[in-house]
Amino acid sequence: MPSGLTIEQVLTKYWGYSTFRPAQKEIIQSVLDGKDTLALLPTGGGKSICFQVPGLVLDGLTLVITPLIALMKDQVENLRKKGIPAEAIYSGMSPREIELAINHVFHGPTKFLYLSPERLLTERFLDMLPSLKICLIAVDEAHCISQWGYDFRPPYLRIAEIRKLLPPVPVLALTATATKTVVNDIQSKLAFRQNNSFERSFERINLAYVVYKEEDKHTRLLRIFTNVAGTGIIYVRNRRKTREIAEFLIKNGISADYYHAGLTPKERDKKQDAWKSGRMRVMVSTNAFGMGIDKADVRLVVHLDLPDSIEAYFQEAGRAGRDEKKSYAVLLYEESDIIDARHNLELSFPEPDLIRKIYQALGNYFQLATGTGRDMVFDFEITDFSSRYNLKPVTAFNALKFIEREGFITLNESVDTPSRILINARKDDLYRFQVENARFDPLIKTILRSYGGVFTEPSIINEAELARRLSTTTEDVIKALNYLTEREVLTYFPRRNKPQLTFCSELIRAEDLRISPENYADRKMDAHRRLDAIIEYASSGNICRSKMLISYFGQNDCKRCGVCDVCLKRNRAELSELDFNTIVTAIKPLLKEQDMTMEMLIDACHNISDEKLIKAVTWLVDNDKIKVKDGGKFRWAEL
């Protein structure tokens, strides 16, 4: 590990960069000074470097808390490739896997330990905590700690309890999207000793935001991808539409594929690799696609359905143009989308009694008795569960999310973990076992010849390949590996590629399941506020798109971008921002109060140039902000 290296030397040695991105160096220095720090960096802004660099400079172990298992595994793998020892512990791991990871942390040179938030306050972790030399606590996706954040997760609220056990250790909280309220809430909930936040501007000067109110979305989509070259992502709300839109694009000569969480990990990896390498141009996806995908040259992100919030839209749209070259974020909507969005919001808040019934069904599904189940992990297919109890999958999913927020369960996304083995026996004991159990000798010899390091680390294996070499069946190999595991000769970790559900506490009676107001009524009210904000963004036509997005996050000092659809139309009207805003401020209250002709407006606004007034009114009429009534009178249009 780098002893005495500067942060610049660490950056160059392990990442190959000669300089930090904006704000990264200041954030890292704040952490090295021992200060609690909040880093608010846009999607693709290099958040991981902000804790990985100081983690390598400081003496000790960096604890990284994140809810995204796929991202966690990816970062651990990338650190190991750089020669940096890292481990991960998350819900869904077997007891043996957890034990191995803990042994590496205690007895090896591990620099980074990744934990999912629900693992943080387990009895096992709390017992080992005093023995760990922790130098930094990094909290990724820190907006999850705030009930005002768009992805609130109650286990995050307990992070502050760890701080009491590690009083001198600084906390680095990281997020890409947070309003001023959430920024303050994060620092409060994490018990910051002093408020201390660093923000990069949310402004993306290379990204043009465009909104089309469009009934014929398919035709518009073809025009967009014909006019804009390069790789793209199209976001839709449901799985069926991913396939439909991809097939439509292919029929019209545009290379495309579809992606959603219901695909097998192998299918997802294959599609993702084809898109990342440029062999396939457009990915049509649900919001399951994009998190942690590092592709800088995405030229176009299109939303065919209205997102749930500005936060979600900004994060997904922000996957375009990370290489800082000209790119586009396009939102297509029609009036029915607003109706659908409001309906979907109501569906996402099942009645508390229904949530309790679904919790009871969950216990029945896994045949658990009241008072049992704590820390038990199950493969979980929501479609099968929903079918078994005659539930709509969307209703079941939303109910389970509420149960998760109350801390009773954890739902893990589908993450492909290949089969692995670790030999437990010492070499001389293993040899003796082979002599005494000759029928297992060929299998053990083949494993030892085929896979290196099986005595010290779990090694990835291929059961079908072992079967081919032994001239037997895959089923027989799996049966033999399970038997050897029972005899404690080795530990066999079968491949996992399904979503998993973990019970975080004992099963209780359904009638005792309490749905707290902050997790239901308050969140429902906040969800309405978020949806209203994205509807206003879509339907507004006289405010710069970039300004609207950035001001939502509390940054009000930016100028209009000049490249969004609103600015381009305004530019064609040949009016400065000051002139246009002055005219709108003057005529909007007049036209809300009464209908007026152009002559009446000119008389009422005698301090404004007639030519500029006419241009502004013409633009406002063309963009449906002013309605023309009988007799040529104007009226300000109500949304």
Secondary structure, DSSP 8 states (H G I E B T S, - for coil): --SS--HHHHHHHHH--SS--TTHHHHHHHHHTT--EEEE--TTS-HHHHHHHHHHHSSSEEEEE-S-HHHHHHHHHHHHHTT--EEEE-TT--HHHHHHHHHHHHHS---EEEE-GGGTTSHHHHHHGGGS-EEEEEESSGGGG-TTSTT--GGGGGHHHHHHHSTT--EEEEES---HHHHHHHHHHTT-SS--EEE-----TTEEEEEEE-S-HHHHHHHHHHHS-SEEEEE-SSHHHHHHHHHHHHHTT--EEEE-TTS-HHHHHHHHHHHHHTSS-EEEE-TTS-TT---TTEEEEEESS--S-HHHHHHHHTTS-TTSS-EEEEEEE-HHHHHHHHHHHHHTS--HHHHHHHHHHHHHHTT--TT--TT-EEE--HHHHHHHTT--HHHHHHHHHHHHHTTSEEEE----B--EEEE-S-HHHHHHHHHH-GGGHHHHHHHHHH-TTTTTS-EE--HHHHHHHHTS-HHHHHHHHHHHHHTTSEEEE--B-S-EEEESS----GGG----GGGTHHHHHHHHHHHHHHHHHHH--SS-HHHHHHHHTT-------S-SHHHHHHHHTT--HHHHHHHHHHHHHHHHHS-B-HHHHHHHTTTS-HHHHHHHHHHHHHTTSEEE-GGG-EEE---
